[in-house]
Amino acid sequence: MKELSLQLGLTPESDCNYLPQQRDQLGIVMDQPWLTPNGYDLLISSGYRRSGSIIYKPMCKHCNACTPLRVDCSQFTPTKSQKRQQNQLKKLQWEFKQQLDPDWFELYERYITVRHASGSMFPANKQQFFDFIRAPWMKTAFLHIYENNQLIAVAITDVFPDSLSAVYSFFEPEHKLSLGTLCVLLQIEVCHQTQRQWLYPGYQIDQCREMNYKVRFVPHQKLINGEWVG
């Protein structure tokens, strides 16, 4: 893999979904040999992410707010709030599966309708969802969380030899528990159980409320000027 070149194509500039005052532009990996589990493993550790089969990295001309972040699961120390949330898991059941449960779409549809009715994923569509979360060359698993045998949350998770990557999660939109946080805590727990060191939860965007939660999981590292720093 080290002998391969990395050719990127740039998308046209468009309005940023996270920072309304900014314009975004992505670098898209064009070389097919990188579109493999090993290739993406190297690229995600260099700050790239995937959407479907597309591997990308923000390359905006006037903004560098999207910061790659990874949680050191081997040293993870929950905060007081996270400890309380971990205790809530005692009342729930969870399972890491290779396939989605049959009733997943009803939950996903409620989530999109309540939380993202103004976004590009509305109305909920199965084919659009699978185009977004699946890559034929990537091993992906599905964290399911249940309450009284009722599915209340799903976290789509890419599986690497030494890490997991959080792709997307959806959950009961009006549930009293912080289900998004519980998904991350359980992904960290799976890393513990399988002796994986890193969880890649996506880009940290300090100025965006929906995207700045990742720094709450410590210790973590950020990719700054090509180096992971804690």
C-alpha positions as CSV (number, residue, x, y, z in Angstrom):
1,M,0.0,0.0,0.0
2,K,2.9,2.4,0.7
3,E,3.9,2.2,-3.0
4,L,0.5,3.3,-4.2
5,S,-0.1,6.9,-5.2
6,L,-3.1,8.8,-3.8
7,Q,-5.0,10.8,-6.3
8,L,-7.8,13.1,-5.1
9,G,-10.6,14.8,-6.9
10,L,-12.1,18.0,-5.6
11,T,-15.8,18.5,-5.3
12,P,-17.3,21.8,-6.3
13,E,-17.7,24.3,-3.4
14,S,-21.1,24.2,-1.7
15,D,-22.8,25.6,1.4
16,C,-21.5,23.9,4.5
17,N,-24.1,21.8,6.4
18,Y,-22.5,22.5,9.8
19,L,-21.3,26.1,9.6
20,P,-23.7,28.2,7.6
21,Q,-21.3,31.0,7.1
22,Q,-18.7,28.7,5.4
23,R,-18.3,27.0,2.1
24,D,-17.1,23.4,2.0
25,Q,-15.1,21.3,-0.5
26,L,-14.1,17.7,-0.3
27,G,-11.1,15.8,-1.5
28,I,-12.4,12.4,-2.9
29,V,-10.1,9.4,-3.2
30,M,-10.0,8.4,-6.8
31,D,-7.6,5.4,-6.8
32,Q,-9.5,2.1,-6.6
33,P,-6.7,0.2,-4.8
34,W,-7.4,2.3,-1.7
35,L,-11.0,1.3,-1.6
36,T,-10.3,-1.8,0.5
37,P,-10.4,-2.5,4.3
38,N,-6.6,-2.1,4.5
39,G,-6.6,1.0,2.4
40,Y,-9.3,2.7,4.4
41,D,-7.6,1.6,7.6
42,L,-4.6,3.6,6.6
43,L,-6.7,6.5,5.3
44,I,-8.9,6.8,8.4
45,S,-5.8,7.1,10.5
46,S,-4.8,10.0,8.2
47,G,-8.0,11.9,8.8
48,Y,-10.2,10.5,6.0
49,R,-13.8,9.3,6.4
50,R,-16.2,7.5,4.2
51,S,-19.8,8.0,3.0
52,G,-21.0,4.9,1.2
53,S,-18.1,3.8,-1.0
54,I,-16.7,7.3,-1.2
55,I,-13.6,8.1,0.9
56,Y,-13.2,11.8,1.5
57,K,-11.5,14.5,3.5
58,P,-12.5,18.1,4.0
59,M,-10.3,20.4,1.9
60,C,-12.1,23.7,2.3
61,K,-10.3,26.8,1.1
62,H,-11.1,29.2,4.0
63,C,-11.9,26.9,6.9
64,N,-10.3,24.1,8.8
65,A,-12.9,23.5,11.5
66,C,-13.3,19.8,10.8
67,T,-10.7,18.1,13.0
68,P,-10.2,14.3,13.0
69,L,-10.5,12.9,16.5
70,R,-10.1,9.4,17.9
71,V,-10.8,8.1,21.4
72,D,-8.2,6.0,23.2
73,C,-10.5,3.2,24.4
74,S,-7.7,1.4,26.2
75,Q,-7.3,4.4,28.5
76,F,-10.9,5.7,28.5
77,T,-12.0,7.3,31.7
78,P,-15.7,8.1,32.0
79,T,-16.8,11.5,33.4
80,K,-19.3,11.5,36.3
81,S,-22.1,12.1,33.8
82,Q,-20.9,9.2,31.6
83,K,-20.7,7.0,34.6
84,R,-24.4,7.7,35.3
85,Q,-25.1,7.0,31.7
86,Q,-23.2,3.7,31.9
87,N,-25.4,2.7,34.9
88,Q,-28.4,3.3,32.8
89,L,-27.2,0.5,30.5
90,K,-28.0,-2.0,33.2
91,K,-31.7,-1.5,32.4
92,L,-31.1,-2.0,28.7
93,Q,-29.9,-4.8,26.5
94,W,-27.5,-4.5,23.6
95,E,-26.0,-6.7,20.8
96,F,-23.4,-6.2,18.1
97,K,-24.8,-7.8,14.9
98,Q,-23.8,-8.4,11.4
99,Q,-27.3,-7.5,10.0
100,L,-30.0,-4.9,10.9
101,D,-33.1,-6.1,12.7
102,P,-36.2,-6.4,10.5
103,D,-37.9,-3.5,12.3
104,W,-35.0,-1.1,11.9
105,F,-36.7,1.2,9.3
106,E,-39.7,2.1,11.5
107,L,-37.2,3.5,14.1
108,Y,-35.1,5.2,11.5
109,E,-38.1,6.8,10.0
110,R,-39.3,8.2,13.3
111,Y,-35.7,9.5,14.0
112,I,-35.5,11.3,10.6
113,T,-39.0,12.8,10.8
114,V,-38.5,14.2,14.3
115,R,-34.8,15.2,14.3
116,H,-33.9,15.9,10.6
117,A,-37.1,16.9,8.8
118,S,-35.3,19.8,7.2
119,G,-32.2,17.7,6.1
120,S,-31.3,15.9,3.0
121,M,-32.2,12.5,4.5
122,F,-35.9,13.5,4.8
123,P,-38.2,11.7,4.0
124,A,-36.6,8.5,5.1
125,N,-35.7,6.2,2.2
126,K,-34.2,2.7,2.5
127,Q,-32.1,2.9,-0.7
128,Q,-30.7,6.3,0.2
129,F,-29.8,5.0,3.7
130,F,-28.0,1.9,2.4
131,D,-26.1,4.0,-0.2
132,F,-24.9,6.2,2.7
133,I,-23.9,3.5,5.2
134,R,-22.7,0.6,3.0
135,A,-19.4,0.0,1.2
136,P,-19.1,-3.4,-0.5
137,W,-15.4,-3.6,0.4
138,M,-15.9,-2.7,4.1
139,K,-16.8,-4.9,7.1
140,T,-19.6,-3.1,8.9
141,A,-21.5,-4.2,12.0
142,F,-24.7,-2.9,13.7
143,L,-24.9,-2.1,17.4
144,H,-28.5,-2.6,18.6
145,I,-29.9,-1.3,21.9
146,Y,-33.1,-2.6,23.3
147,E,-35.4,-1.6,26.2
148,N,-37.9,-4.3,27.3
149,N,-37.1,-6.1,24.0
150,Q,-38.0,-3.0,22.0
151,L,-35.4,-1.6,19.6
152,I,-34.5,1.9,20.6
153,A,-31.1,2.7,19.0
154,V,-28.8,1.5,16.2
155,A,-25.2,2.5,15.7
156,I,-23.6,1.6,12.3
157,T,-19.9,0.7,12.9
158,D,-17.0,0.0,10.6
159,V,-14.7,-2.7,12.0
160,F,-10.9,-2.6,11.6
161,P,-8.3,-4.9,13.2
162,D,-7.3,-2.3,15.9
163,S,-10.2,0.1,15.9
164,L,-13.9,0.8,15.3
165,S,-15.3,3.7,13.4
166,A,-18.7,5.3,14.1
167,V,-20.5,5.7,10.8
168,Y,-24.0,6.8,11.8
169,S,-26.5,6.3,14.6
170,F,-30.3,6.7,14.9
171,F,-32.6,6.2,17.9
172,E,-35.9,6.9,19.5
173,P,-36.0,10.7,19.0
174,E,-37.9,11.6,22.1
175,H,-36.5,9.1,24.5
176,K,-35.5,10.4,28.0
177,L,-32.1,8.8,27.8
178,S,-29.1,10.3,25.9
179,L,-29.1,7.4,23.4
180,G,-26.5,9.0,21.1
181,T,-24.0,9.1,24.0
182,L,-24.9,5.5,25.0
183,C,-24.1,4.4,21.5
184,V,-20.6,5.9,21.8
185,L,-20.1,4.4,25.2
186,L,-21.1,0.9,24.0
187,Q,-18.8,1.3,20.9
188,I,-16.0,2.0,23.4
189,E,-17.0,-1.0,25.4
190,V,-16.9,-3.2,22.3
191,C,-13.3,-1.9,21.7
192,H,-12.5,-2.9,25.3
193,Q,-13.9,-6.4,24.9
194,T,-12.2,-7.0,21.6
195,Q,-8.9,-5.3,22.6
196,R,-9.1,-2.6,20.0
197,Q,-7.4,0.7,21.0
198,W,-9.2,3.3,19.0
199,L,-12.7,4.6,18.3
200,Y,-13.0,7.1,15.4
201,P,-16.3,9.0,16.1
202,G,-15.9,11.4,13.1
203,Y,-14.8,15.0,12.8
204,Q,-14.9,17.3,15.8
205,I,-16.4,20.8,14.9
206,D,-16.0,23.0,17.9
207,Q,-18.4,25.7,16.6
208,C,-21.2,23.3,15.8
209,R,-23.4,22.1,18.7
210,E,-24.3,18.8,16.9
211,M,-20.7,18.0,16.2
212,N,-18.7,19.1,19.2
213,Y,-19.7,16.3,21.7
214,K,-16.7,14.1,20.8
215,V,-14.3,15.9,23.0
216,R,-16.3,14.7,26.1
217,F,-14.8,11.2,25.6
218,V,-11.3,11.2,27.1
219,P,-8.5,10.6,26.6
220,H,-8.6,11.4,22.9
221,Q,-6.3,12.6,20.2
222,K,-6.7,15.1,17.4
223,L,-5.0,15.1,14.1
224,I,-3.1,18.4,13.9
225,N,-0.8,19.2,11.0
226,G,-0.6,15.5,10.1
227,E,0.2,14.3,13.7
228,W,-2.0,12.7,16.3
229,V,-1.7,14.8,19.5
230,G,-3.4,14.3,22.9
